[in-house]
Amino acid sequence: MKEQVLSDVVVLDFTQDLAGPFCTKMLADYGAEVIKIERPGTGDRTRRYGPFPNDDPDPEKSGLFLFLNTNKKSVTLDLKSDIGRRIAKDLARDAQIVVESFRPGTMERFGLGYKELEKINPNLVMTSISTFGQTGPYRDFKATDIVLFALGGPMYVAGDPEGGPVKYAFGVIPIHLGYVAAGATLAGLWTAEVQNIGQQIDFSMMEVLQSNANFQLAHHLIYQYVHEIPPREITGFGMIPFGNYPCKDGWIFALVLQADFPVLCNKLMNMPELLEQFPNVYDSSRKDEFDSTFINWLADYTKAELLQKAGPLGLNIAPLNTMEDVYNDKHFNERGVFTDIDSPLAGKFKYPGRPFLNDDMPWAIKTPAPRLGEHNVEILCDRLGYSKQDLVRLRQMGVV
């Protein structure tokens, strides 16, 4: 395999939960040496999140942690102790990147804020990931991504117009933010290397939500252009066809726009008479009538058959796959969408693989997620010069 693009980059990782670890996972999977700093005894909170193999709640077997922390090295440090903070500074001195996801002000209280680390490493890039950013009236507030959907506006317009708002799925924003944070961190690294300038990158979950979630940008513009608050609606509500439909061996989802309706009737269903019966796919009063005909037609076909018929025609019709279907899908397997990760304790499982294909930017899982403190000896003794006896004393003191 070619040398990875980030093979000479050292990242000090002070993150936990979802967004931060996903950001540093992207860096690690493309070759960076990511040293994950964890709390002695407990580690990253996601070590306690399921699912676990055989429902055995072992912090070394969390499926979520194992996915988010591939190719990383785990070092335990109590950042509330003077010695722990001194070790963290020693590590930051030789790092190109620091990523942290504490509440704003926490790194400063540890004596590890950007202004302090900049003194010992002027070219350092620090990416700070938080809910509302490092400044502003909300900076110290806590919120999950579901709360952000409510506070930021998207949830107000989601749901049945006759009912109340509905929540979005959990975990949408943190993972997306991880992707964006990794890209911005690399841009910061490029600036540091080319212009010899370090910097702190301030990431706010709320601000990523405002610029990317669903139709949020359109809602911003509608409010400003015509001073209207967009109404609550179910996307595609009342369209012909729109929604989940039963077929011979399960369910499919269909969304067919007006321009594609002739293709559906003439080429897929071979029922051209439907074009005259249903001239307007947005006529919700005729939806039940069309759905009855559509469901009767679907009953003769399996999910796989419908995908093979509709796909070449460019129709938005696809199976509602189970995870078994997804893992066995020939397209996904041919492209290598999934990769096997073999953890010494949890065993071998399939996980989502590389985010894109590029022969000149090889992606690889070289090591599974680390056990808590697995690399204390390598990093503290072999790299920083502490003796094995020092490490024993540090452990007895609760520093590592």
Buried (B, 14 or more C-beta within 10 A) or exposed (E): EEEBBBEEBBBBBBBBBBBBBBBBBBBBBBBBBBBBBBBBEEBBBBBBBEEBBEEEEEBBBBBBBBBBBBBBBBBBBBBEBEBBBEBBBBBBEEBBBBBBBBBBEBBBEBBBBBEBBBEEBEBBBBBBBBBBBBEEEBBEBEBBBBBBBBBBBBBBBBBEEEEEBEEBEEBBBBBBBBBBBBEBBBEBBEBBEEEEEBBBBBBBBBBBBBEBBBBBEEBBEBEEEEEEEBEBBBEBEBBBBBBEBEBEEBBBBBBBBEEBBEBBBBBBBEBEEBEEEBEEBEBEEBBEEBBEBBEEBBEEBBBBBBBEBBEEEEBBBBBBBEEEBBEEBEEBEEEEBBBEBEBEEBEEBEBEBBEEEEEEBBBBBEBBBBBBBBBBBEBBBEBEEBEEEBBEEBBEEEBB
